[in-house]
Amino acid sequence: MTQSDELSATDARVRRLWDRAEIGDVQLRYATGTDSHDWELFRSCFTEEVEIDFSAGFGQPVVRMSADDWAKSTAPRMESFKATQHMITNLVITFDGDDRATCVAYLRASHHLPNSTGDSDQVVYGYYTNRFERTPDGWRIARVKLTPLWMTGNFGIFQTALTAEDSSHRS
């Protein structure tokens, strides 16, 4: 092996480490944007078109939409809660060539909304399986898949939050 080959192999390893760090950062921006209601930050996590799969725990059909529409539709749901906290950990990143990757990451998503229907909290435990693509702006999520393993607390606060949001728009 020549010195040039060694440098080339080192460059490839450094690039892969950089890719892993950037994908991890995107996952964290996704959670931070959601919890801080920074919808520009949230939007920056996605390719122009994104596939959303929340079918496993919430019965919603898998949909493809623009990332702008995804951010706009997520904002009122998350802003309806008094507080949320999405913790994303244990990232396992696998690469499919140089420009595609999958990140499986544990999730604990806490939602808080004082209400008259019972417990004020609801927590989703599960994992994301997100498909990433390298874009000119860096790694972005092209597909979000949430797989809840179990949930605790008052699932009714999701409906309460959405009802409160709908009422405030009608006033």
C-alpha positions in Angstrom: 0.0 0.0 0.0 1.4 3.4 -1.0 1.2 6.6 1.1 -1.4 7.9 -1.4 -3.6 4.8 -0.8 -3.3 5.2 3.0 -4.3 8.9 2.7 -7.3 8.0 0.5 -8.4 5.3 3.0 -8.1 7.8 5.8 -10.0 10.4 3.9 -12.8 7.9 3.3 -13.0 7.0 7.0 -13.0 10.7 8.0 -15.8 11.4 5.6 -17.8 8.5 6.9 -17.4 9.8 10.5 -18.4 13.3 9.3 -21.5 11.8 7.6 -22.4 10.0 10.9 -22.1 13.2 12.9 -24.2 15.1 10.4 -26.9 12.5 10.4 -27.0 12.5 14.2 -27.2 16.3 14.1 -30.2 16.1 11.8 -32.0 13.7 14.2 -31.3 16.1 17.1 -32.5 19.1 15.1 -35.7 17.2 14.4 -36.4 16.8 18.1 -35.2 20.3 19.1 -37.2 22.0 16.3 -40.3 20.1 17.4 -40.0 20.9 21.1 -38.9 24.5 20.7 -41.5 25.2 18.0 -38.7 26.3 15.7 -40.4 25.3 12.5 -37.6 26.6 10.3 -35.2 24.3 12.1 -37.6 21.4 11.9 -38.1 22.0 8.2 -34.3 22.1 7.6 -34.2 18.3 8.5 -36.0 17.2 5.3 -35.6 16.7 1.6 -38.0 18.7 -0.5 -40.5 15.8 -0.5 -40.8 13.5 2.4 -42.6 10.2 3.2 -44.3 10.1 6.6 -45.2 6.8 8.1 -46.9 7.0 11.5 -49.2 4.1 10.7 -48.0 1.7 13.3 -49.1 3.5 16.4 -51.5 6.2 15.2 -53.4 4.5 12.4 -52.5 7.3 9.9 -51.9 6.3 6.3 -48.4 6.6 4.9 -48.2 9.9 3.0 -45.8 11.7 0.7 -45.9 15.5 0.9 -43.7 18.5 0.6 -41.5 19.2 3.5 -43.1 22.6 3.8 -46.5 21.0 4.2 -45.1 18.5 6.7 -43.7 21.3 8.8 -47.0 23.3 8.5 -49.1 20.3 9.5 -46.9 19.3 12.5 -46.8 22.8 14.0 -50.4 23.2 15.2 -50.4 19.7 16.7 -47.2 20.2 18.7 -48.0 23.8 19.7 -51.3 22.6 21.2 -49.4 20.9 24.1 -48.2 22.9 27.1 -44.8 21.2 26.6 -43.2 18.3 24.7 -39.9 16.6 25.0 -38.6 14.3 22.3 -35.5 12.4 23.3 -33.7 10.5 20.5 -30.9 8.2 21.4 -29.0 5.0 20.5 -28.5 5.9 16.8 -27.5 3.1 14.6 -26.6 4.4 11.1 -26.1 2.2 8.1 -25.0 3.4 4.7 -26.2 2.4 1.3 -23.5 3.8 -0.9 -22.2 7.3 -0.5 -25.5 9.3 -0.7 -28.1 7.2 1.2 -28.3 6.0 4.8 -30.8 4.7 7.3 -30.8 5.7 11.0 -32.6 3.7 13.5 -32.9 5.6 16.8 -34.7 5.1 20.1 -37.4 7.6 20.9 -39.1 8.7 24.1 -41.6 11.4 23.3 -43.4 13.1 26.2 -46.4 15.3 25.7 -47.9 17.4 28.5 -51.3 19.1 28.5 -53.2 19.8 31.8 -56.8 18.9 31.1 -60.0 17.6 32.6 -59.9 14.1 31.0 -57.4 12.6 33.4 -53.6 12.4 33.4 -51.8 15.5 31.9 -49.1 13.4 30.3 -48.7 10.9 27.5 -45.4 9.2 26.5 -44.6 7.3 23.4 -41.7 4.8 23.6 -40.4 3.4 20.4 -38.0 4.1 17.6 -37.6 6.0 14.3 -36.4 4.3 11.2 -35.4 7.4 9.1 -34.1 7.2 5.5 -31.5 9.9 4.7 -30.3 11.3 1.5 -27.2 13.4 0.9 -28.3 16.7 -0.7 -26.3 19.8 -1.8 -27.2 21.2 1.7 -26.1 18.1 3.6 -27.9 15.0 4.8 -31.7 15.3 5.0 -34.5 12.9 6.0 -36.4 11.6 3.0 -38.6 9.1 5.0 -39.7 9.2 8.6 -41.1 6.0 10.1 -42.2 5.9 13.7 -42.6 2.6 15.4 -44.1 2.9 18.9 -43.4 -0.1 21.1 -45.7 1.0 24.0 -47.4 4.1 25.2 -48.2 5.3 28.7 -50.5 8.0 30.1 -53.5 9.7 28.8 -53.7 9.1 25.0 -56.8 11.4 25.0 -54.6 14.5 25.4 -53.8 14.3 21.7 -57.5 14.7 20.9 -57.9 17.4 23.6 -54.9 19.3 22.1 -56.3 19.2 18.6 -59.8 20.1 19.7 -58.4 23.1 21.6 -56.4 24.1 18.6 -59.4 23.8 16.3 -61.5 26.0 18.7 -58.9 28.7 18.9 -58.9 28.9 15.0 -62.7 29.3 14.9 -62.8 32.1 17.5 
